[in-house]
Amino acid sequence: MNKTNLDKLKVVVIGGGTGVAPVTSGLRHLGVDISTIISVSDSGGSTGRIRDEFGFQPVGDLRQSLAALAESDGEEWIRKLLLYRFEKGEGLKGHNLGNLILTALQDMTGSTSEALRRAEQVFRLEGEVIPATEQVVDLQIEYKDGTKAVGEHILDDNKNAKEIETVSLTPAAEINPYAKKAIAKADYIIIGPGDFYASLMAAIAPEGIKGAFKQTNAKIIFIMNLMTRLTQTKDMTAKDHLEEIEEKIGKKVDFVILNSEPIPENILSHYAKSGENPVINDLNKDPRLVKAKIISNQIFTKGYEDSTHRELLRHDSKKLQKVLSQIIGK
């Protein structure tokens, strides 16, 4: 699918901020138009505190996605500003500067979508970040034992390691019209990686998502997570992940990218202590499977005042760039 520079390929990335950041960073170097559709049901950390105080949509994942758009030469300080976290100061300690900037823009514009557009203009970023819905929502988790819980932060507590039946948004919310438009115009849609229920399923939970996917002609790429998560995907295989995504969007995925790179034993041991393991590949007979080495060599460590759950292991943006260029190039 070749287009001229005046008619760039349009690529939509769907998920949460941290997980899809390396995807966005990799796409920046492929000369495509990027739109990211991000879940907005976060209820923990700095973004949760700001949300509780101001009543706006949480901006943590949206800020991460903006930072991922600032990956070119000369934009390093934009990225640093958006990701900077205060480690001292009464009232500021633990807060993220990017979250505060976006909250101020929300207050000034009265809209999260408009706040993001203004931020993109101020920082001169190429690409757009879109909240999955324009409504203020929480994540509702329904477990297989019939119980329910509300609040994405609950999924950070290993004491709540029960099998999940499904997740939804409360109150019920419609897909953001900007997200619907982006999906309709897309040449490719990439889902993931990221926390399966807290980010990916939350981002495709708004009402109208199936209708949007039904109307698009885009090729759909699903990037599989590297590891399971005790509170979300314990014992779920690659096929389990894929089937739930396809059921939610009402459409078959065209490509599934799955890691083939060995994970260091010390990292495996660390995850195993929390009951977490590599996602088992049971898709080898599926012609849509694309296996590649996509693990980052950098092991992530949290900042001193960052209380949110973070994964040690991440996808590598340059490795993803190479794989995606091969798929999109076809």
N, C-alpha and C positions, 0 to 999 in steps of 0.2 A: 504494500500500500504506500506508493510514493507520492509525495506532495511537494510543491515548490516552497521556498522560504516564505512566500507571501500567503501560502495556504498551509500552515503548519498542522501537523497531527495534533489532535486534541486528546489529552489523556487526563482521566479523572482518577484520583486516588482516594479510597474510602477507608476510614478507620479512626484510630486515635492518634494524638500528636506524636508520642514517643515512638510507637511502632512504625508509622509510615514515614517518619522523618528521613531515614536513609533511602527510602524509595524516591521521595521528592528530591533529595540531594542528588541522587543518581540521574534522575530524569532531567535535572537542570542542564546537564552537559550533553543532552541528546537533541536540543533545539526544538522541543515540543512545547505546546501550550499546556500548562498544568493548572488543574483545579483540584483542590483537596476538599472532600466532604468529611467533616469531623464530628464525632459524637459529642454531645453537650450535656451529659448526665453525671459528670464528675462531682463528687461530694466530699472529697478529702483534701488534706494539705492546704497550701496557701489559697488555691482557687476556691476551695470549699469555704474557708473563712471569709473571703471577700464576698462570695455568693450569699452567705448567710446575713452579712451586714448590709449589702446593697440591694439584694433581691434580683440581680441580673443573672443572665446565663453564666455558667462557669467558663473561664477563658484559658485555663491551663493548657489544654490540648491544642486549642486554637493558636495560642502563643508559640507553642512548639512548632506548629506547622508554618507559621510566619518565619520563624528563625531558620527553618529548613530551606526556605526560599532565598535566604541571604547566604548563599554558599559561594558566590563568585568573588574574584579578586576585588579588593576595595570595600567589601561588605562585611569583613570580619567583625568590625566594631558594632555594626547593627545587630549581628547575631549575639555578640557578647552582652549587649544592653538588654536584649529580649530575654536572655537566659540568666541574667545576674540575679543572685539571691542574697538578700541582706542577712548577715550573720550577727548583727548587733543593732541596737537602737530600740528603745521602748516603743512597742506597737508595730515596728517594722521587721523585727527579727523573725526570720523564717519566710517572709514574703518575697515574692519574685517581682522584679521591676517591670518585666513585660506584662505581668498580670495587672499591675497597677496602671500602666499606660493604657491597656485595653479597657479597663474598668472606667477610667476617666473618659475615654472616647465613647463608651456605651452611655455614660451619663450625659455627655454633650450632644450625642446624636439621637439617643432614645432607641437605638437598634443595634444589635450585635453585628448583623450583616453590614450595616452602614459603618460601624466602628472599624470593622476589618478592612473595608474599602478605603477608609481614610488612612489607616495604618499603612496599607500597601502604597498609597500615594506619598505619604510623608517619608517613608523609607525607600521609596522608588523600587519596589520589589516587582519582579515579573512573575505573574501567576496570581491565583486567587485562592483564598481560604473561605470555606462556606460552612456555617453551622448546619448540621443535618436537619434541624428544625428550628424555627424562630421562637418557639415557646419555651418557657422555663419548665423543665421536667426533672423527674427523678427516675432512676432505674428500679424497676420492680422485678424481683427475682422469684420465680416459682420453682420450688424444689420437687423432686420426684416423690417425696413422702407426703406431698400435699400442702406443705407449709409455704408461706410467702414472707418475703422481707423487702424493705424499701431502703435504697441507698447504695450507690456503687461502692462506697468505702467498706461496706460489709464484706466485699470480696477480697479485701486485704487482710482479713482476720482468718487465720488458719483454723480457728475453732469452729468456723462455719463451713467446714469441708464436706458438704453434702452434695449429692448428685443434682444437677440443675436440669429441670425439664425445659424451661424456656425463660426468656426475659422480655420485658415490654417497658414502655414508657408510661409514667403516670404524672399528671393526667395524660390521656391519649392525645397524641400530637400528630399534626400533618407534616409531610415532607416540606422542607423549605423550597419555595418556588425557584430560587436560584439553583438549588441542588437538582431539582427536576429538570431545569433547562440545561444544566451542564451535562447530565446523564444523556439527555436527548441528542445533544450535539457531539458527544464523545466518539472518537474512533476506537479508543481502548479504555477499559475500566479496570483498575487494579484494586483488589480488595486485600487488605492486610499488608504486612503482618501486624500483630498486636494482641492484647488481652482478648481472648475469644468472645466472651460475653460482655465484659465491661467496655470494650472499644468497638470490635467489629460488629457483633450482633446489635449493640446499642446504636451504632451508626446507621444500620439498615432496619431499625425498628419502627421508624415513623410510618404512619398510615400513608399509602400511596406509593411506597417504594416498589412494590411488585408491578404496579401500573407503569411506573417510570422505566423499569427494566424491560417490560414487555414492548415498549415503544421504541427502544433504542436498537440500533444496528451494530453497536460497539462489540468488539471482541472482549471477552472477560477473562482476566488473569487473577488467579488466587495464589497469594504467596503464603505458604504454610508456616506456622510458627515452628521455632526450633525445639521448644520444650513444652511439656504439659504444665499446667498450673493446678496445684492441689485444690484450690477453692473453686476452680472453674472447669478444668478439662481432665481431671484425673482418669487415667486409663483410656482416654479417647485416642483413637488411631487417626491417621491421615484421612482415611475414608469417612470416619465419623465427622470430622471437621468439615470436609467437603460437602457431604450430604446435607448438613444443617444449613450451610451457607446457601446451597442451591434451593433448598425448601423455602428459605426466607425471601430470596429474590425471585423465586418462581421461574428460574431459568438455569440451563446448564452452563457451567464454566467451560471456556475454551482451552485454557492452559492452567496447569498447576505446577508452581515452582516449589521444589522441595530440596532441602539441603542434603548434600552427599559428602560433606566434609567431616572428618572425625572430630569429635569434641574432646578436648583434653581431659584426662582422668581426674585431675584435681577439681575441675569445674563440675564434672558429672557427680563426683562425691559430694560437693557442696549442695547441689540441687537435690540429691538423693536423701539428704538429711531432712528435707522438707517434703519428701514424698513426691518429688517431681523428676521426670525423666524425659529423654528425647522422644519426640512424637514418632510412633512406629509407622514405618512406611508399608502400607498394604495396598499400594496403588501401582505396583510394578507392571501389571498387565493393562493398565489404563493408558491408551495412546496419547492422552493429553498431558501426561507427566513429563516435566522437564527437571532433571536432576542436575544440580550444580553446587560448586563450593561457594557458599555465600556468607560464611561466618566472619565477623569482624575479629581481628587479632587483638583489639583493645578490650580489656575487661572493664566494665563500668563500675565506678564507685560513687556512692552518694555523697552530696555535700553535707556539712555538719548539721544544718538546720532543715534538711530535707527529710520529712517524715513519711513520704509516700513510698509504697512498694515499688522497687525498681529491679529490672532484670540485670543480672551480671553479663549475660550473653546477648549480643545484638547482631543484626544483619549488617553487612558491610555495604556501604553505598556504591563504591567502585565496582565491587563484584556484582551487585545487583544491576548496575548500569550496563555491564557487559552482557548479562543474560537478557535483560529487557531489550537491548539494542538488537540482539539476534532475533527475538520474537517479533518486535515491531518492524524490523527490517524485512521480515517475510511478507 
